[in-house]
Amino acid sequence: MLHKPTVLIYDDLGTEIKREIIIDFLYTLVDKRLESNKSLIATTNLTKEALRHWLGKRIFSRLIYKNYILEVNGEDYREQNRDLF
């Protein structure tokens, strides 16, 4: 099933409780997407280095193999107008 969508979006990668079952799932997810030559878009609040540490070398290597990491920096929009409340 992970190989069916042309583009798969994974929101907030790295916020899960780091357990063996989650790591196994992420490995399978990334590996199946690579195997089927399909796109994966993932969002995260982690830096590239923090993501590498959180995922581990094996999964991170697969993730960056055919994917580009775009870092977007800026203020948290939730805090920008907080003084209005």
C-alpha positions as CSV (number, residue, x, y, z in Angstrom):
1,M,0.0,0.0,0.0
2,L,2.9,2.4,0.7
3,H,4.0,2.2,-3.0
4,K,0.6,3.0,-4.5
5,P,0.3,6.8,-4.3
6,T,2.4,8.8,-6.8
7,V,3.2,11.3,-4.1
8,L,3.0,10.5,-0.4
9,I,3.1,13.3,2.1
10,Y,4.4,12.6,5.6
11,D,3.7,15.5,8.0
12,D,5.7,16.2,11.1
13,L,8.4,13.5,10.7
14,G,10.3,13.0,13.9
15,T,7.5,13.9,16.4
16,E,6.7,10.2,17.0
17,I,7.8,8.4,20.1
18,K,11.0,6.8,19.0
19,R,10.3,3.1,19.3
20,E,11.6,0.1,17.4
21,I,8.3,-0.4,15.6
22,I,8.2,3.3,14.4
23,I,11.8,3.0,13.1
24,D,10.9,-0.2,11.3
25,F,7.9,1.4,9.8
26,L,9.9,4.4,8.6
27,Y,12.5,2.1,7.1
28,T,9.8,0.2,5.2
29,L,8.1,3.5,4.1
30,V,11.3,5.0,2.7
31,D,12.5,1.8,1.2
32,K,9.1,1.1,-0.6
33,R,9.0,4.6,-2.0
34,L,12.5,4.2,-3.4
35,E,11.8,0.7,-4.7
36,S,8.7,1.9,-6.5
37,N,10.4,5.1,-7.7
38,K,7.6,7.3,-6.2
39,S,7.9,10.6,-4.5
40,L,7.9,11.3,-0.7
41,I,7.4,14.7,0.7
42,A,8.1,15.0,4.4
43,T,7.8,17.9,6.7
44,T,9.7,18.2,10.0
45,N,10.8,20.8,12.5
46,L,14.1,19.1,12.9
47,T,17.3,20.3,11.4
48,K,19.1,18.1,8.9
49,E,21.5,16.9,11.5
50,A,18.8,16.3,14.1
51,L,16.8,14.3,11.6
52,R,19.9,12.3,10.7
53,H,20.4,11.5,14.4
54,W,16.7,10.7,15.0
55,L,16.3,8.5,12.0
56,G,19.6,6.8,12.2
57,K,22.2,6.4,9.4
58,R,20.5,3.6,7.6
59,I,17.1,5.3,7.1
60,F,18.6,8.8,6.6
61,S,20.9,7.5,3.9
62,R,17.9,6.0,2.0
63,L,15.9,9.2,2.5
64,I,18.4,11.5,1.0
65,Y,19.4,9.1,-1.9
66,K,16.8,10.4,-4.3
67,N,15.3,13.2,-2.3
68,Y,16.3,16.8,-1.7
69,I,16.2,18.4,1.7
70,L,14.9,22.0,1.7
71,E,15.5,23.8,4.9
72,V,13.0,26.7,5.5
73,N,13.8,29.0,8.4
74,G,11.6,31.6,10.0
75,E,9.5,32.6,12.9
76,D,6.8,30.3,14.2
77,Y,3.6,31.8,12.8
78,R,1.7,30.7,15.9
79,E,3.9,33.1,18.0
80,Q,3.9,36.0,15.6
81,N,0.5,37.3,16.6
82,R,0.3,35.8,20.1
83,D,0.1,39.3,21.7
84,L,-3.4,39.7,20.1
85,F,-4.9,37.2,22.6
